[in-house]
C-alpha cells in the first residue's frame, strides 16, 4: 500500500518499520498495577501516532476476573504536550447502545418485557405507524415493529438527530416518522436503541439514566461512566482530532456553542450546542451519549464475558447475554464479517489471528471500540478520539490492537 492511496496519512512499509524501530511513546499507568504495561500493545499502535492517524490511545486487555494489560500512548492534548493517561475520559458514543441493551435485557430477565412484543404495547405512540417506501403510497406494515427489531436495527425506523431535549419527546419524533421498509426485511443503523431506552423508562417507572445508574453503573463501580462529565472528569477528557490536509497535521475539533451554562467549557468546545440541552435538561441519549474510561468499559465487558456476572453479583442471565451476542439479523446484509445482535455487532467469521466467530462488541463515532471474545476469553478495549478515519485506517487500527492482544493473551478453547 502506498502513501498516495490514502492521502499521505498511511505509512508505507519503510516508514512503518522506522516508526516501530523508534519505539513506542508509552506512558505508564497512573497507579501501580498487577499486570504488564511494557509497551507491547502500545508499540503496535505507535505507527498510527507517528503518521498522524491518531493523537494517542489507551488500550486495555482483560480476562473475566482481572486486567491483563493497560497502556497509554501518545497525547491527550497535542498542543499542550499532555500525555495520554490510562485514566483519561473518552466519548464512547454508540457503545452506549450495548449499555442500553443490557438494561433492557434486565427487564426481559424479570419477565417485564418480551423481545417479540410489538413496541406499541409499551409505547402507544407507535400505533398506526405506516411504511413509506420509495415505490408507492404509505401502507400499514405486515406486522408492528417489535422490541427485538428496534434493538437490532431491522425495524425500518427513520434516523435523524433529536429535536426534543427529553427522551420521551425524541421517541415521539421517531414514532411520527413513517417507516422506511417493512419491519424485519432490511438492516439499517437507526435510533432504535433510543426507543429501547424509553421502554425502560415506561416499564421500570424510572428515568432511563437513573435506571442505568442504579442497576448497572453504580453496582459495577463505573465511576467515570456518565452522560454529563463533571469538571473533574472533563479535565481528563482526551481531545478529539481531525486530520487537516492543508496543514498535514491533526487539528482539534472546536465548536462555538451557545452559552454553556453548567457544562464544562471543554465539553462545550468539543461537542457544541447539542450538549447544552443534555446538561440543562439531563437528557441522556440511549443510542449514543455516554463518556467512559478504558477501565470502566473493561469492567462492563468483563461482566458480559462472564455471562452476566461480575465480582460475585449477577446482572444478566447467561441466556440474556446469549441473546445479545447472537446474530439477530440473519441473512440481512450488515458487513462482510459482522452481523448485529441486540445492541452489539457480532463477528460472523473468525479472522486469522483476530477475533473468533461469535465475538461481539461495539464501536463509537469517535472510533472507540470494545470487543468481547469468548473463545479467546478476552475483553479488548481501544480508546481514541478521532473525528474521522478512512475505512482502511479504521480497520487497520482495530486489527492492529486486537491481533496483538490475542497473540499475547488469547486462550483458544480446545477443539472438540
C-alpha positions as CSV (number, residue, x, y, z in Angstrom):
1,X,0.0,0.0,0.0
2,X,1.4,3.4,-0.9
3,X,1.0,6.7,0.9
4,X,-0.9,8.2,-2.0
5,X,-3.6,5.5,-1.6
6,X,-4.9,7.3,1.5
7,X,-3.9,10.9,1.0
8,X,-0.4,10.5,2.6
9,X,-1.7,9.6,6.0
10,X,-1.0,5.8,5.9
11,X,2.7,4.7,6.3
12,X,4.4,2.7,3.7
13,X,6.5,-0.3,4.6
14,X,9.6,1.7,5.2
15,X,8.0,4.3,7.4
16,X,6.2,1.6,9.4
17,X,9.5,-0.1,10.1
18,X,11.1,3.2,11.1
19,X,8.2,4.1,13.4
20,X,8.3,0.7,15.1
21,X,12.1,0.8,15.4
22,X,11.9,4.2,17.1
23,X,10.0,2.5,20.0
24,X,6.6,3.3,21.5
25,X,5.9,6.6,23.3
26,X,4.2,4.9,26.2
27,X,3.2,6.5,29.4
28,X,2.8,4.3,32.5
29,X,-0.5,3.7,34.2
30,X,-1.3,6.3,36.8
31,X,-1.2,3.8,39.7
32,X,0.7,0.5,40.3
33,X,-1.0,-2.5,38.8
34,X,-0.5,-6.2,38.8
35,X,-0.5,-6.5,35.0
36,X,2.2,-5.9,32.4
37,X,2.4,-2.5,30.8
38,X,5.6,-3.0,28.9
39,X,4.6,-1.1,25.7
40,X,3.9,-4.3,23.7
41,X,0.3,-3.3,22.9
42,X,1.0,0.4,22.6
43,X,4.0,-0.3,20.4
44,X,1.8,-1.9,17.8
45,X,-0.2,1.3,17.6
46,X,2.7,3.8,17.7
47,X,2.9,3.9,13.8
48,X,-0.6,5.3,13.8
49,X,0.5,8.1,16.1
50,X,3.7,8.7,14.0
51,X,1.7,9.0,10.8
52,X,-0.9,11.5,12.2
53,X,-3.7,9.0,12.1
54,X,-4.4,9.3,15.9
55,X,-3.0,11.6,18.6
56,X,-2.9,8.9,21.2
57,X,-4.8,6.0,22.7
58,X,-5.5,3.9,25.8
59,X,-5.5,0.1,25.3
60,X,-6.9,-2.5,27.7
61,X,-7.0,-6.2,27.6
62,X,-8.7,-8.3,30.3
63,X,-9.9,-11.8,31.2
64,X,-13.1,-12.5,33.1
65,X,-11.6,-11.8,36.5
66,X,-8.6,-9.4,36.1
67,X,-7.0,-6.9,33.8
68,X,-4.1,-8.4,31.8
69,X,-2.7,-5.2,30.3
70,X,-3.4,-1.5,30.3
71,X,-1.3,1.0,28.4
72,X,-1.5,4.6,27.1
73,X,0.5,6.2,24.3
74,X,0.7,9.5,22.5
75,X,-1.1,12.6,23.7
76,X,-4.5,13.7,25.0
77,X,-3.7,17.2,24.0
78,X,-1.1,17.7,21.3
79,X,-0.6,21.5,21.7
80,X,-0.1,21.3,25.4
81,X,2.0,18.1,25.0
82,X,-0.2,16.5,27.6
83,X,0.5,12.8,27.5
84,X,-2.4,10.3,27.4
85,X,-3.1,8.6,30.7
86,X,-4.9,5.4,31.4
87,X,-7.4,7.3,33.5
88,X,-8.4,9.7,30.7
89,X,-12.0,10.1,29.7
90,X,-13.4,9.4,26.2
91,X,-16.7,10.0,24.4
92,X,-17.9,6.4,23.6
93,X,-20.9,7.4,21.6
94,X,-22.7,4.4,20.1
95,X,-21.0,2.0,22.5
96,X,-23.9,3.3,24.7
97,X,-26.2,1.0,22.7
98,X,-24.8,-2.0,24.4
99,X,-25.3,-0.5,27.9
100,X,-28.9,0.2,26.9
101,X,-29.4,-3.3,25.6
102,X,-28.1,-4.6,28.9
103,X,-30.6,-2.5,30.8
104,X,-33.5,-3.7,28.6
105,X,-32.4,-7.3,28.9
106,X,-32.5,-7.0,32.7
107,X,-36.3,-6.3,32.3
108,X,-36.5,-9.2,29.9
109,X,-35.0,-11.4,32.6
110,X,-37.6,-10.2,35.1
111,X,-40.4,-11.0,32.7
112,X,-41.4,-7.4,32.3
113,X,-40.5,-7.1,28.6
114,X,-40.7,-9.6,25.8
115,X,-38.5,-9.2,22.8
116,X,-41.1,-10.2,20.3
117,X,-43.8,-7.9,21.7
118,X,-44.8,-5.0,19.5
119,X,-43.3,-1.7,20.6
120,X,-46.8,-0.2,20.7
121,X,-47.6,-2.5,23.7
122,X,-45.3,-0.3,25.8
123,X,-45.3,2.9,23.8
124,X,-48.8,3.7,22.3
125,X,-47.4,6.4,20.1
126,X,-46.2,3.7,17.7
127,X,-49.7,2.5,17.0
128,X,-50.8,3.2,13.4
129,X,-47.2,3.7,12.1
130,X,-47.1,3.3,8.3
131,X,-44.5,2.2,5.8
132,X,-43.5,4.9,3.3
133,X,-41.2,3.2,0.8
134,X,-39.9,4.8,-2.4
135,X,-42.1,2.6,-4.5
136,X,-45.6,3.7,-3.5
137,X,-48.0,5.4,-1.1
138,X,-48.0,4.8,2.7
139,X,-49.3,1.4,3.7
140,X,-49.7,-0.5,7.0
141,X,-46.8,-2.8,7.9
142,X,-47.3,-6.5,7.7
143,X,-46.6,-6.6,11.4
144,X,-46.0,-3.9,14.0
145,X,-42.4,-3.1,14.9
146,X,-41.1,-5.4,17.7
147,X,-38.8,-4.7,20.6
148,X,-36.3,-7.2,19.0
149,X,-36.3,-5.3,15.7
150,X,-35.6,-1.9,17.2
151,X,-32.6,-3.3,19.1
152,X,-31.1,-4.9,16.1
153,X,-31.8,-2.2,13.5
154,X,-34.3,-4.1,11.4
155,X,-37.4,-2.1,12.4
156,X,-37.3,0.2,9.4
157,X,-37.1,3.3,11.6
158,X,-36.0,6.6,10.0
159,X,-33.0,8.3,11.6
160,X,-32.4,11.9,12.4
161,X,-30.9,14.0,15.3
162,X,-33.3,14.7,18.2
163,X,-35.1,18.0,18.2
164,X,-36.5,17.4,21.6
165,X,-34.3,17.6,24.7
166,X,-36.3,14.9,26.5
167,X,-36.2,11.2,25.7
168,X,-40.0,11.0,25.7
169,X,-40.1,13.8,23.1
170,X,-37.3,12.3,21.0
171,X,-39.0,8.9,20.8
172,X,-42.3,10.5,19.9
173,X,-40.5,12.2,17.0
174,X,-39.3,8.8,15.9
175,X,-42.8,7.3,16.1
176,X,-44.2,10.1,14.0
177,X,-41.9,9.3,11.1
178,X,-43.1,6.7,8.6
179,X,-41.1,3.5,8.3
180,X,-38.5,3.2,5.5
181,X,-39.1,-0.5,5.0
182,X,-41.2,-3.4,6.2
183,X,-40.1,-4.4,9.7
184,X,-37.6,-7.3,9.7
185,X,-36.8,-7.1,6.0
186,X,-33.7,-4.8,6.0
187,X,-30.8,-3.8,8.3
188,X,-30.2,-0.1,8.6
189,X,-28.4,1.5,11.5
190,X,-31.1,3.6,13.3
191,X,-32.1,5.3,16.6
192,X,-33.9,2.1,17.7
193,X,-32.0,1.8,20.9
194,X,-33.3,5.2,21.9
195,X,-36.8,3.6,21.7
196,X,-35.4,0.8,23.9
197,X,-34.3,3.3,26.5
198,X,-37.8,4.8,26.5
199,X,-39.3,1.4,27.0
200,X,-37.0,1.0,30.1
201,X,-38.4,4.3,31.5
202,X,-42.1,3.3,31.0
203,X,-41.7,-0.3,32.3
204,X,-39.5,0.5,35.2
205,X,-41.2,3.7,36.1
206,X,-37.9,5.5,36.5
207,X,-35.9,7.8,34.2
208,X,-33.6,5.9,31.8
209,X,-30.3,7.4,33.1
210,X,-31.4,6.7,36.7
211,X,-32.2,3.1,35.9
212,X,-28.8,2.7,34.3
213,X,-27.0,4.4,37.2
214,X,-28.8,2.4,39.9
215,X,-28.9,-1.0,38.2
216,X,-25.7,-1.1,36.3
217,X,-23.2,1.8,36.6
218,X,-23.1,2.1,40.4
219,X,-23.1,-1.7,41.2
220,X,-20.3,-2.3,38.7
221,X,-18.3,0.6,40.1
222,X,-18.2,2.5,36.9
223,X,-17.4,5.9,38.5
224,X,-16.3,7.5,35.3
225,X,-19.1,6.4,33.0
226,X,-21.6,9.2,32.6
227,X,-23.7,11.2,30.2
228,X,-22.7,14.5,31.8
229,X,-19.0,14.7,32.8
230,X,-18.2,16.8,35.9
231,X,-15.5,19.5,35.8
232,X,-13.0,17.0,37.3
233,X,-13.9,14.4,34.7
234,X,-13.8,16.9,31.9
235,X,-10.3,17.8,32.9
236,X,-9.3,14.3,31.9
237,X,-11.1,14.4,28.5
238,X,-8.9,13.4,25.6
239,X,-9.3,15.9,22.8
240,X,-10.8,14.8,19.5
241,X,-8.7,15.4,16.4
242,X,-9.3,15.5,12.7
243,X,-6.6,15.4,10.0
244,X,-6.2,18.7,8.1
245,X,-4.8,18.0,4.6
246,X,-3.8,21.7,4.3
247,X,-1.5,21.7,7.3
248,X,-0.9,17.9,7.2
249,X,-1.4,17.8,10.9
250,X,-4.1,16.7,13.3
251,X,-6.2,19.6,14.4
252,X,-8.5,19.6,17.4
253,X,-12.3,19.9,17.0
254,X,-13.6,23.3,18.2
255,X,-17.2,24.5,18.2
256,X,-18.7,27.8,19.2
257,X,-21.8,26.7,21.1
258,X,-24.3,28.9,22.9
259,X,-23.5,29.9,26.5
260,X,-22.6,26.6,28.1
261,X,-24.3,27.2,31.4
262,X,-23.3,24.4,33.8
263,X,-21.4,22.5,31.2
264,X,-17.6,22.4,31.5
265,X,-16.1,24.7,28.8
266,X,-14.0,21.9,27.2
267,X,-17.2,19.8,26.7
268,X,-18.8,22.8,25.0
269,X,-15.8,23.3,22.7
270,X,-15.6,19.6,21.8
271,X,-19.3,18.9,21.3
272,X,-21.0,22.1,20.6
273,X,-24.6,23.3,21.3
274,X,-26.1,19.8,21.2
275,X,-24.6,19.2,24.6
276,X,-26.1,22.3,26.2
277,X,-29.6,20.8,26.4
278,X,-28.2,17.5,27.6
279,X,-26.7,19.2,30.6
280,X,-29.6,21.6,31.2
281,X,-32.3,19.0,31.0
282,X,-30.3,15.9,31.9
283,X,-31.1,14.4,28.6
284,X,-29.4,11.1,28.1
285,X,-29.4,9.6,24.6
286,X,-29.6,5.8,24.9
287,X,-28.3,5.4,21.4
288,X,-25.1,7.4,21.9
289,X,-24.5,9.7,24.9
290,X,-22.0,8.1,27.3
291,X,-18.5,9.1,28.2
292,X,-16.2,6.5,29.9
293,X,-12.7,5.3,30.6
294,X,-10.9,2.2,29.4
295,X,-11.1,0.6,32.9
296,X,-14.8,1.3,33.2
297,X,-15.6,-0.1,29.7
298,X,-13.4,-3.1,30.5
299,X,-15.4,-3.9,33.7
300,X,-18.7,-3.7,31.8
301,X,-17.3,-6.1,29.1
302,X,-15.9,-8.4,31.7
303,X,-19.4,-8.8,33.1
304,X,-20.6,-9.8,29.6
305,X,-17.7,-12.1,29.0
306,X,-18.6,-13.9,32.3
307,X,-22.1,-14.5,31.1
308,X,-23.7,-11.7,33.0
309,X,-21.9,-11.6,36.4
310,X,-19.1,-9.6,37.9
311,X,-17.4,-9.7,41.3
312,X,-19.9,-12.2,42.7
313,X,-23.0,-10.2,41.5
314,X,-25.3,-11.2,38.7
315,X,-26.6,-8.6,36.4
316,X,-27.9,-10.7,33.5
317,X,-28.8,-14.3,33.0
318,X,-26.5,-16.3,30.6
319,X,-29.5,-16.6,28.3
320,X,-29.8,-12.9,28.1
321,X,-26.1,-12.4,27.2
322,X,-26.5,-15.2,24.6
323,X,-29.4,-13.3,23.1
324,X,-27.5,-10.1,23.0
325,X,-24.4,-11.7,21.4
326,X,-26.3,-13.9,18.9
327,X,-26.9,-12.9,15.3
328,X,-30.3,-11.3,15.1
329,X,-30.1,-10.1,11.5
330,X,-30.0,-13.5,9.8
331,X,-29.1,-13.2,6.1
332,X,-29.6,-9.4,6.0
333,X,-26.5,-7.5,4.9
334,X,-24.7,-5.7,7.7
335,X,-21.0,-6.1,6.8
336,X,-18.6,-8.6,5.2
337,X,-17.6,-10.1,8.6
338,X,-20.2,-8.8,11.0
339,X,-23.9,-9.1,11.7
340,X,-25.9,-7.5,14.5
341,X,-27.2,-8.9,17.8
342,X,-29.1,-6.8,20.4
343,X,-27.2,-3.6,21.0
344,X,-23.9,-5.0,19.6
345,X,-22.1,-6.2,16.5
346,X,-21.4,-9.9,16.1
347,X,-18.4,-11.5,14.3
348,X,-19.8,-13.9,11.7
349,X,-16.5,-15.4,10.6
350,X,-13.3,-15.6,12.6
351,X,-10.2,-13.7,11.2
352,X,-6.7,-15.2,11.1
353,X,-5.0,-14.1,14.3
354,X,-8.0,-11.9,15.1
355,X,-11.3,-12.2,16.9
356,X,-13.1,-15.5,16.7
357,X,-16.5,-16.2,15.2
358,X,-19.2,-15.3,17.8
359,X,-17.2,-12.5,19.4
360,X,-19.1,-9.3,19.9
361,X,-19.0,-5.6,20.9
362,X,-19.5,-2.1,19.6
363,X,-17.6,0.9,18.4
364,X,-18.3,4.6,18.7
365,X,-18.4,7.6,16.4
366,X,-15.0,8.8,17.5
367,X,-13.5,5.4,16.8
368,X,-13.5,3.9,20.3
369,X,-14.2,0.2,20.4
370,X,-14.9,-2.5,23.0
371,X,-14.8,-6.2,21.9
372,X,-15.6,-9.4,23.8
373,X,-14.1,-12.7,22.5
374,X,-15.5,-15.7,24.4
375,X,-13.3,-18.3,22.6
376,X,-10.1,-16.4,23.5
377,X,-11.6,-15.4,26.9
378,X,-10.6,-11.8,26.3
379,X,-12.0,-8.3,26.6
380,X,-10.3,-5.8,24.3
381,X,-10.9,-2.0,24.7
382,X,-9.4,0.7,22.5
383,X,-10.0,4.3,23.4
384,X,-9.1,7.0,20.8
385,X,-10.8,10.3,19.8
386,X,-10.9,10.8,16.0
387,X,-13.4,12.8,14.2
388,X,-12.9,10.7,11.0
389,X,-10.8,8.0,9.6
390,X,-10.9,6.3,6.2
391,X,-12.4,2.8,6.3
392,X,-9.0,1.4,5.6
393,X,-7.4,3.3,8.5
394,X,-10.1,2.4,11.0
395,X,-10.0,-1.3,10.1
396,X,-6.2,-1.2,10.3
397,X,-6.3,0.4,13.7
398,X,-8.8,-2.1,15.1
399,X,-6.9,-5.1,13.6
400,X,-3.6,-4.0,14.9
401,X,-4.6,-3.8,18.6
402,X,-6.9,-6.9,18.5
403,X,-4.4,-9.2,16.8
404,X,-1.6,-8.1,19.2
405,X,-3.9,-8.6,22.2
406,X,-4.9,-12.1,21.0
407,X,-1.4,-13.1,20.1
408,X,-0.2,-12.2,23.6
409,X,-3.1,-13.2,25.8
410,X,-5.5,-15.3,23.8
411,X,-6.6,-18.7,25.1
412,X,-8.4,-20.5,22.4
413,X,-10.7,-23.3,23.5
414,X,-9.6,-26.9,22.7
415,X,-11.1,-28.3,19.6
416,X,-14.0,-30.8,20.2
